[in-house]
């Protein structure tokens, strides 16, 4: 086992709860939201029919209660890595066969921009557990942050239902004016021309525990390019707008990381996520760190041994041990290059998506 394994790191519109109490049929085409453009597309977050039938009451928390009851610890542990989603498997197989992205170099698409991270408005209260960091024999490592560490509580696991199956990804709370955004890969939000249902974010997930509870999405947003073409990994970026829990917006309660776009390739980043495919089990926050490289075709990559389930987990540049700027995320791999993780290059597509969702508030 590598010694590195045990090392630690030194709206646009305001939505009402009643809007989302009733759910459309899972797999239906999205009723696109105001703000959807040729660059980005959004939909109200839906419940699958079986979960919708369990909603009791019309109060602001009725939907949240139904989702919390659905996503039990056992069901979360049983959710499959995103690499098992049929549309993702097909797209990855096609990419493996082509593997020609290096022919077109990736480069900035305009002036760089960024938004700084933000600390929470309060000291969040948590109940949680520590994890066992043994048993993984790759160069990835467990940072072993205590519950409540800023990096740990702004990272989390994403759970959702798509095409009748339950899946898991990773995500990051990002600072916006609306204080309600979680950033992830678009394929953790949509696949095969439909948006996911039952979408929740569990910050600081730890061995089946949810020390800050479950936070359900009220809107899901993707680049239009990826929504209509699941092979377009250069545009595989998305954001969920998260509803309030106990009156709190998620960024106000837990803080949010920064984000940057059109920066030079070669940033030194710290990658975080919850890999669930072998040899990992998805129960602990996992990390990698190193410089990024030009992956061609609108992508970048880094040495990163994480596996399925880590998709959407943020790559933080200018990381100070607590806070940084999202400048990539775990996205895809080539089968014959398991040591490399690829990400969309954060360019104009990220700026367009971020500027669409930044003012939306729960």
ChimeraX attribute file (.defattr): number of C-alpha atoms within 10 A of each C-alpha:
attribute: neighborCount
match mode: 1-to-1
recipient: residues
	/A:1	11
	/A:2	12
	/A:3	9
	/A:4	14
	/A:5	21
	/A:6	14
	/A:7	14
	/A:8	12
	/A:9	14
	/A:10	7
	/A:11	15
	/A:12	13
	/A:13	14
	/A:14	11
	/A:15	17
	/A:16	12
	/A:17	18
	/A:18	14
	/A:19	13
	/A:20	21
	/A:21	21
	/A:22	16
	/A:23	21
	/A:24	18
	/A:25	14
	/A:26	20
	/A:27	20
	/A:28	12
	/A:29	12
	/A:30	17
	/A:31	11
	/A:32	14
	/A:33	15
	/A:34	12
	/A:35	14
	/A:36	17
	/A:37	15
	/A:38	9
	/A:39	16
	/A:40	23
	/A:41	25
	/A:42	28
	/A:43	21
	/A:44	23
	/A:45	26
	/A:46	28
	/A:47	26
	/A:48	21
	/A:49	15
	/A:50	12
	/A:51	17
	/A:52	20
	/A:53	12
	/A:54	15
	/A:55	20
	/A:56	13
	/A:57	12
	/A:58	14
	/A:59	11
	/A:60	19
	/A:61	19
	/A:62	17
	/A:63	26
	/A:64	23
	/A:65	16
	/A:66	19
	/A:67	21
	/A:68	16
	/A:69	12
	/A:70	15
	/A:71	19
	/A:72	13
	/A:73	14
	/A:74	9
	/A:75	14
	/A:76	20
	/A:77	18
	/A:78	12
	/A:79	20
	/A:80	21
	/A:81	23
	/A:82	30
	/A:83	26
	/A:84	17
	/A:85	22
	/A:86	15
	/A:87	20
	/A:88	19
	/A:89	13
	/A:90	15
	/A:91	18
	/A:92	20
	/A:93	15
	/A:94	12
	/A:95	19
	/A:96	15
	/A:97	10
	/A:98	9
	/A:99	11
	/A:100	12
	/A:101	15
	/A:102	13
	/A:103	10
	/A:104	13
	/A:105	13
	/A:106	22
	/A:107	19
	/A:108	16
	/A:109	15
	/A:110	11
	/A:111	10
	/A:112	15
	/A:113	13
	/A:114	15
	/A:115	15
	/A:116	16
	/A:117	20
	/A:118	19
	/A:119	17
	/A:120	16
	/A:121	12
	/A:122	10
	/A:123	12
	/A:124	13
	/A:125	12
	/A:126	14
	/A:127	11
	/A:128	18
	/A:129	14
	/A:130	13
	/A:131	16
	/A:132	11
	/A:133	16
	/A:134	11
	/A:135	11
	/A:136	16
	/A:137	14
	/A:138	16
	/A:139	17
	/A:140	23
	/A:141	26
	/A:142	22
	/A:143	22
	/A:144	20
	/A:145	18
	/A:146	16
	/A:147	21
	/A:148	20
	/A:149	15
	/A:150	20
	/A:151	28
	/A:152	24
	/A:153	25
	/A:154	25
	/A:155	30
	/A:156	30
	/A:157	31
	/A:158	31
	/A:159	30
	/A:160	27
	/A:161	25
	/A:162	24
	/A:163	17
	/A:164	12
	/A:165	13
	/A:166	23
	/A:167	25
	/A:168	31
	/A:169	33
	/A:170	33
	/A:171	31
	/A:172	31
	/A:173	31
	/A:174	30
	/A:175	26
	/A:176	25
	/A:177	14
	/A:178	22
	/A:179	27
	/A:180	29
	/A:181	31
	/A:182	29
	/A:183	26
	/A:184	30
	/A:185	30
	/A:186	27
	/A:187	28
	/A:188	35
	/A:189	28
	/A:190	27
	/A:191	22
	/A:192	18
	/A:193	16
	/A:194	18
	/A:195	30
	/A:196	30
	/A:197	29
	/A:198	27
	/A:199	31
	/A:200	26
	/A:201	27
	/A:202	23
	/A:203	29
	/A:204	28
	/A:205	27
	/A:206	24
	/A:207	18
	/A:208	18
	/A:209	18
	/A:210	20
	/A:211	19
	/A:212	22
	/A:213	17
	/A:214	22
	/A:215	22
	/A:216	26
	/A:217	26
	/A:218	25
	/A:219	23
	/A:220	29
	/A:221	30
	/A:222	29
	/A:223	25
	/A:224	22
	/A:225	20
	/A:226	26
	/A:227	27
	/A:228	16
	/A:229	17
	/A:230	21
	/A:231	20
	/A:232	16
	/A:233	25
	/A:234	22
	/A:235	28
	/A:236	32
	/A:237	33
	/A:238	30
	/A:239	32
	/A:240	30
	/A:241	28
	/A:242	28
	/A:243	26
	/A:244	22
	/A:245	18
	/A:246	8
	/A:247	11
	/A:248	15
	/A:249	20
	/A:250	28
	/A:251	26
	/A:252	19
	/A:253	21
	/A:254	28
	/A:255	26
	/A:256	31
	/A:257	29
	/A:258	24
	/A:259	27
	/A:260	22
	/A:261	25
	/A:262	21
	/A:263	19
	/A:264	15
	/A:265	20
	/A:266	14
	/A:267	16
	/A:268	18
	/A:269	24
	/A:270	26
	/A:271	26
	/A:272	33
	/A:273	31
	/A:274	32
	/A:275	30
	/A:276	25
	/A:277	18
	/A:278	11
	/A:279	14
	/A:280	20
	/A:281	18
	/A:282	30
	/A:283	20
	/A:284	26
	/A:285	28
	/A:286	23
	/A:287	28
	/A:288	22
	/A:289	19
	/A:290	17
	/A:291	14
	/A:292	24
	/A:293	18
	/A:294	21
	/A:295	23
	/A:296	19
	/A:297	19
	/A:298	23
	/A:299	27
	/A:300	25
	/A:301	26
	/A:302	24
	/A:303	19
	/A:304	23
	/A:305	20
	/A:306	31
	/A:307	27
	/A:308	26
	/A:309	31
	/A:310	35
	/A:311	34
	/A:312	34
	/A:313	31
	/A:314	35
	/A:315	29
	/A:316	27
	/A:317	24
	/A:318	15
	/A:319	17
	/A:320	12
	/A:321	13
	/A:322	15
	/A:323	21
	/A:324	24
	/A:325	26
	/A:326	30
	/A:327	30
	/A:328	32
	/A:329	34
	/A:330	31
	/A:331	31
	/A:332	26
	/A:333	22
	/A:334	16
	/A:335	13
	/A:336	8
	/A:337	11
	/A:338	14
	/A:339	16
	/A:340	17
	/A:341	24
	/A:342	25
	/A:343	29
	/A:344	28
	/A:345	34
	/A:346	29
	/A:347	26
	/A:348	19
	/A:349	24
	/A:350	25
	/A:351	17
	/A:352	14
	/A:353	23
	/A:354	23
	/A:355	12
	/A:356	21
	/A:357	26
	/A:358	20
	/A:359	18
	/A:360	21
	/A:361	22
	/A:362	25
